[in-house]
Amino acid sequence: MGGRGSNGAASPFLTAYAATKAAVVSLTKSLAQEYKTYPVSVNAVVPGMVPTDFYRDIKVGANQEDNLAGIPYVLKAFGVPADEVGEFFAGISAQKPGQVTGKIYALLKGSRLARGIGLMMYYRVTGKVKARM
């Protein structure tokens, strides 16, 4: 599971967010083990950043306006379209129950992640995004 906190790493100023992500990983793997003899699948999906109204309605403190201004660029770099996330959920929902369980699916990986990193480097060099988001 990608992202801040899910791997148990420290995430200053995102404590509650990181703790809940780590809890989802633990819950998923624990339930999968508990129910492995039943025809059920217990998996988690980590879609990455999905461009939704959530990112338009964010409230930030007085010292965070620069970070807020960079969100559209971060979404361009790392955003996963909602329809793609929906298709992924439909695909794993169609699997035979119990066939795959205890898996953490990450959608932001491989070439998509590499492209996002490249775009963020470009945005930082051109000054579109501050060095620290």
C-alpha positions as CSV (number, residue, x, y, z in Angstrom):
1,M,0.0,0.0,0.0
2,G,1.5,3.2,-1.1
3,G,1.3,6.6,0.5
4,R,2.1,8.2,3.8
5,G,1.7,6.0,6.9
6,S,0.4,2.8,5.5
7,N,3.9,1.2,5.7
8,G,4.3,2.3,9.3
9,A,6.6,5.2,8.5
10,A,6.4,8.4,10.4
11,S,4.1,11.0,8.9
12,P,4.5,14.3,10.8
13,F,1.4,16.5,10.7
14,L,-0.6,13.7,9.1
15,T,-0.8,11.5,12.2
16,A,-4.5,10.6,12.1
17,Y,-4.5,10.1,8.3
18,A,-1.4,7.9,8.4
19,A,-2.6,5.9,11.4
20,T,-5.9,5.1,9.7
21,K,-4.1,4.0,6.5
22,A,-1.9,1.7,8.6
23,A,-5.0,0.4,10.4
24,V,-6.7,-0.5,7.1
25,V,-3.7,-2.5,6.0
26,S,-3.6,-4.4,9.3
27,L,-7.4,-4.9,9.3
28,T,-7.4,-6.2,5.7
29,K,-4.6,-8.7,6.3
30,S,-5.9,-9.8,9.7
31,L,-9.5,-10.4,8.4
32,A,-8.1,-12.2,5.4
33,Q,-6.3,-14.7,7.7
34,E,-9.3,-15.1,10.0
35,Y,-11.6,-15.9,7.1
36,K,-9.2,-17.8,4.8
37,T,-11.2,-21.0,5.1
38,Y,-14.4,-19.4,3.9
39,P,-15.3,-18.4,0.3
40,V,-14.7,-14.7,0.9
41,S,-12.1,-12.2,-0.2
42,V,-10.9,-9.4,2.0
43,N,-8.7,-7.0,0.1
44,A,-8.0,-3.2,0.1
45,V,-7.6,-0.8,-2.8
46,V,-5.3,2.2,-2.6
47,P,-6.3,4.3,-5.6
48,G,-3.9,7.2,-5.0
49,M,-5.2,10.7,-5.5
50,V,-8.6,10.7,-7.2
51,P,-9.6,14.1,-8.6
52,T,-12.8,14.8,-6.7
53,D,-14.5,17.8,-5.0
54,F,-12.6,16.8,-1.9
55,Y,-9.6,18.7,-3.3
56,R,-11.6,21.8,-4.2
57,D,-13.1,22.2,-0.8
58,I,-9.9,21.8,1.3
59,K,-9.4,24.3,4.1
60,V,-5.9,25.2,5.2
61,G,-4.2,27.3,7.8
62,A,-2.6,30.7,7.1
63,N,0.8,29.3,6.4
64,Q,-0.4,26.6,3.9
65,E,-1.7,28.6,1.0
66,D,1.3,27.7,-1.2
67,N,0.6,24.0,-0.7
68,L,-3.0,24.5,-1.6
69,A,-2.0,26.3,-4.8
70,G,0.1,23.3,-5.8
71,I,-2.8,20.7,-5.5
72,P,-3.9,21.0,-9.2
73,Y,-0.3,20.2,-10.3
74,V,-0.1,17.2,-7.9
75,L,-3.4,15.9,-9.2
76,K,-2.1,16.2,-12.8
77,A,1.0,14.3,-11.8
78,F,-0.4,11.6,-9.5
79,G,-4.2,11.7,-10.0
80,V,-6.0,8.5,-10.9
81,P,-9.3,9.1,-12.8
82,A,-12.4,8.1,-10.9
83,D,-13.7,6.0,-13.8
84,E,-10.5,4.0,-13.8
85,V,-10.8,3.4,-10.1
86,G,-14.4,2.2,-10.6
87,E,-13.3,-0.2,-13.4
88,F,-10.7,-1.6,-11.1
89,F,-13.2,-2.2,-8.3
90,A,-15.5,-3.9,-10.8
91,G,-12.7,-6.1,-12.0
92,I,-11.7,-7.3,-8.5
93,S,-15.3,-7.7,-7.5
94,A,-15.8,-10.2,-10.4
95,Q,-13.1,-12.5,-9.1
96,K,-14.1,-15.8,-7.5
97,P,-14.6,-15.3,-3.8
98,G,-11.7,-16.5,-1.7
99,Q,-9.4,-16.9,-4.7
100,V,-7.4,-13.7,-3.8
101,T,-7.5,-12.4,-0.2
102,G,-5.4,-10.3,2.0
103,K,-4.0,-8.3,-0.9
104,I,-3.4,-4.5,-0.9
105,Y,-3.9,-3.2,-4.5
106,A,-2.2,0.1,-5.3
107,L,-3.2,1.9,-8.5
108,L,-0.4,4.5,-8.4
109,K,2.7,2.4,-9.4
110,G,5.0,1.6,-12.3
111,S,5.0,3.9,-15.2
112,R,2.2,6.0,-13.8
113,L,4.2,6.7,-10.7
114,A,7.4,7.3,-12.7
115,R,5.5,9.8,-14.9
116,G,4.1,11.6,-11.8
117,I,7.6,11.9,-10.3
118,G,8.9,13.3,-13.5
119,L,6.1,15.8,-13.7
120,M,6.6,16.9,-10.1
121,M,10.3,17.5,-10.8
122,Y,9.4,19.6,-13.8
123,Y,6.8,21.6,-11.7
124,R,9.3,22.2,-9.0
125,V,12.0,23.3,-11.4
126,T,9.7,25.7,-13.2
127,G,8.4,27.1,-9.9
128,K,4.8,25.9,-10.4
129,V,5.0,23.9,-7.2
130,K,7.0,24.8,-4.1
131,A,9.8,22.4,-3.1
132,R,7.8,21.2,-0.1
133,M,4.2,20.0,-0.5
